[in-house]
Amino acid sequence: MIFLPITQAIFVLGALGGTIVGAVYLYSLGIRTSNDAFSFLTLNAGQIALICVLIAGGIWMVFFFQGCNRFLHCSAVAVWYFNQK
């Protein structure tokens, strides 16, 4: 029980980090529109869809890890409560 918050933090940070790295990589596949100092990148519809799916999947993974942590806490409390002697 002591390691649950630590492992949850590691998994959540890993999921957020992976989502950010994946989104930056997909954004870097865009085509530069000009060679100025502040050029813009254009993305096609497939790349935009991939970024949206990646962000939705990353958010889902964070909430999934939090749900697993709550389930483990609730089941541990239920076992403790109903097995008192």
C-alpha positions as CSV (number, residue, x, y, z in Angstrom):
1,M,0.0,0.0,0.0
2,I,2.9,2.4,0.6
3,F,4.2,2.0,-2.9
4,L,0.8,2.7,-4.7
5,P,1.1,6.5,-4.8
6,I,4.7,6.3,-5.9
7,T,4.0,3.8,-8.7
8,Q,0.9,5.8,-9.8
9,A,3.0,8.9,-10.1
10,I,5.6,7.1,-12.1
11,F,3.0,5.7,-14.5
12,V,1.1,9.0,-14.8
13,L,4.3,10.9,-15.6
14,G,5.4,8.2,-18.1
15,A,2.0,8.5,-19.8
16,L,2.1,12.3,-19.9
17,G,5.7,12.2,-21.1
18,G,5.0,9.7,-23.8
19,T,2.0,11.7,-25.0
20,I,4.0,15.0,-25.1
21,V,6.9,13.3,-26.9
22,G,4.5,11.6,-29.4
23,A,2.6,14.9,-30.1
24,V,5.9,16.8,-30.6
25,Y,7.1,14.1,-33.0
26,L,3.9,14.1,-35.0
27,Y,3.9,17.9,-35.1
28,S,7.5,17.9,-36.4
29,L,6.3,15.9,-39.5
30,G,4.5,19.0,-40.8
31,I,5.7,21.0,-43.8
32,R,7.2,24.5,-43.2
33,T,5.3,27.2,-45.2
34,S,8.1,29.7,-45.2
35,N,11.8,30.0,-44.3
36,D,11.3,33.0,-42.0
37,A,12.4,33.1,-38.4
38,F,8.8,32.4,-37.3
39,S,7.6,29.9,-39.9
40,F,4.4,28.0,-39.6
41,L,3.9,24.2,-40.0
42,T,1.0,22.8,-42.0
43,L,-0.4,19.4,-41.1
44,N,-2.6,17.3,-43.3
45,A,-5.8,15.8,-42.0
46,G,-4.2,12.4,-41.2
47,Q,-1.6,14.0,-39.0
48,I,-4.2,16.1,-37.1
49,A,-6.3,13.0,-36.5
50,L,-3.3,11.1,-35.2
51,I,-2.5,14.0,-32.8
52,C,-6.1,14.0,-31.5
53,V,-6.1,10.2,-31.0
54,L,-2.7,10.4,-29.3
55,I,-3.9,13.1,-26.9
56,A,-7.2,11.3,-26.2
57,G,-5.3,8.1,-25.6
58,G,-2.8,9.8,-23.2
59,I,-5.6,11.4,-21.2
60,W,-7.4,8.0,-21.1
61,M,-4.2,6.3,-19.8
62,V,-3.8,8.8,-17.0
63,F,-7.4,8.3,-15.8
64,F,-7.0,4.5,-16.2
65,F,-4.0,4.5,-13.9
66,Q,-5.9,6.7,-11.3
67,G,-8.8,4.3,-11.5
68,C,-6.6,1.3,-10.9
69,N,-5.1,3.0,-7.9
70,R,-8.5,3.8,-6.4
71,F,-9.6,0.2,-7.0
72,L,-6.6,-1.1,-5.2
73,H,-7.1,1.3,-2.3
74,C,-10.9,0.4,-2.1
75,S,-10.3,-3.3,-2.2
76,A,-7.6,-3.1,0.5
77,V,-9.9,-1.2,2.8
78,A,-12.7,-3.6,2.1
79,V,-10.5,-6.6,2.9
80,W,-9.3,-4.9,6.1
81,Y,-12.8,-3.9,7.2
82,F,-14.6,-7.2,6.6
83,N,-11.8,-9.4,8.0
84,Q,-11.5,-7.9,11.4
85,K,-11.3,-10.5,14.2
